[in-house]
Every structure is written in C-alpha cells, then in structure tokens.
Amino acid sequence: MDKAKINDEPAAAPQRKPGTISPRVFFGGFLLGGIAGLGLSLMYDYKAMQAVSVAAMCIGFYYLVTRRAQ
C-alpha cells in the first residue's frame, strides 16, 4: 500500500458501550455510603460529615422506597 493512501483513510472511532449504572445500584450506594459515613463520623466525632451522611441516607432511602412502591 502507498503511504499516502493509508493516511487518506479516516481513523475508525472506537465503539464504546454506554457506561450506565442502574439507578437502583446508584441510589443503593448512596444509602450504604451514608450508613458507612455516619458510622465513621460518629466514631471520630466529625459533625459536618454526620449531616452529609444523613442526607445521603435520606436520598438513597427515599428513591429506593418510592421506586419499589410503583
């Protein structure tokens, strides 16, 4: 093959699978992460993390409960 002919061909774009995660796993991670974060923040007496952990647990719990009810 001629070198000019090789360079004229467009490069094939790699075919990517969509990297989606299921919502159940995503919000379940919020719930589990919130529980783990709350446990750690209570052990080390870190007040700001307690609030973030409770918020994460509420988000995860709310989503999982409302989706299962439908």
C-alpha positions in Angstrom: 0.0 0.0 0.0 1.0 3.5 -0.7 1.7 5.7 2.4 -0.5 8.5 1.0 -3.4 6.1 0.7 -3.1 4.9 4.3 -3.1 8.5 5.6 -6.2 9.4 3.5 -8.4 6.8 5.2 -10.2 8.2 8.3 -9.4 6.6 11.6 -12.2 4.3 12.8 -13.7 5.6 16.0 -13.7 3.0 18.8 -17.1 1.6 19.6 -17.9 2.3 23.2 -20.6 0.6 25.2 -22.7 3.1 27.2 -21.3 3.1 30.7 -24.5 3.5 32.5 -25.2 2.3 36.0 -28.6 1.2 37.1 -30.4 3.7 39.3 -31.1 1.0 41.9 -27.3 0.4 42.3 -26.6 4.2 42.3 -29.0 5.1 45.0 -28.3 2.0 46.9 -24.7 3.2 47.0 -26.0 6.5 48.5 -27.7 4.6 51.2 -24.8 2.3 52.0 -22.3 5.2 51.7 -24.4 7.2 54.1 -24.5 4.4 56.6 -20.8 3.9 56.5 -20.1 7.6 56.6 -22.4 8.1 59.6 -20.7 5.3 61.5 -17.2 6.7 60.8 -18.3 10.3 61.6 -19.8 9.1 64.9 -16.6 7.3 65.8 -14.4 10.3 65.0 -16.9 12.9 66.2 -17.0 14.8 62.9 -20.2 16.8 62.9 -20.3 18.1 59.4 -19.9 14.6 58.0 -22.8 13.4 60.1 -25.1 15.8 58.3 -23.8 14.8 54.9 -24.2 11.1 55.7 -27.8 11.6 56.9 -28.6 13.5 53.7 -27.1 10.7 51.6 -29.1 8.1 53.5 -32.3 10.1 53.1 -31.7 10.4 49.3 -31.0 6.7 48.9 -33.8 5.5 51.1 -36.4 7.8 49.5 -35.5 6.8 46.0 -35.4 3.1 46.7 -38.7 3.1 48.7 -40.7 5.2 46.1 -39.4 3.2 43.2 -40.4 -0.1 44.8 -43.9 1.2 45.6 -44.6 1.9 41.9 
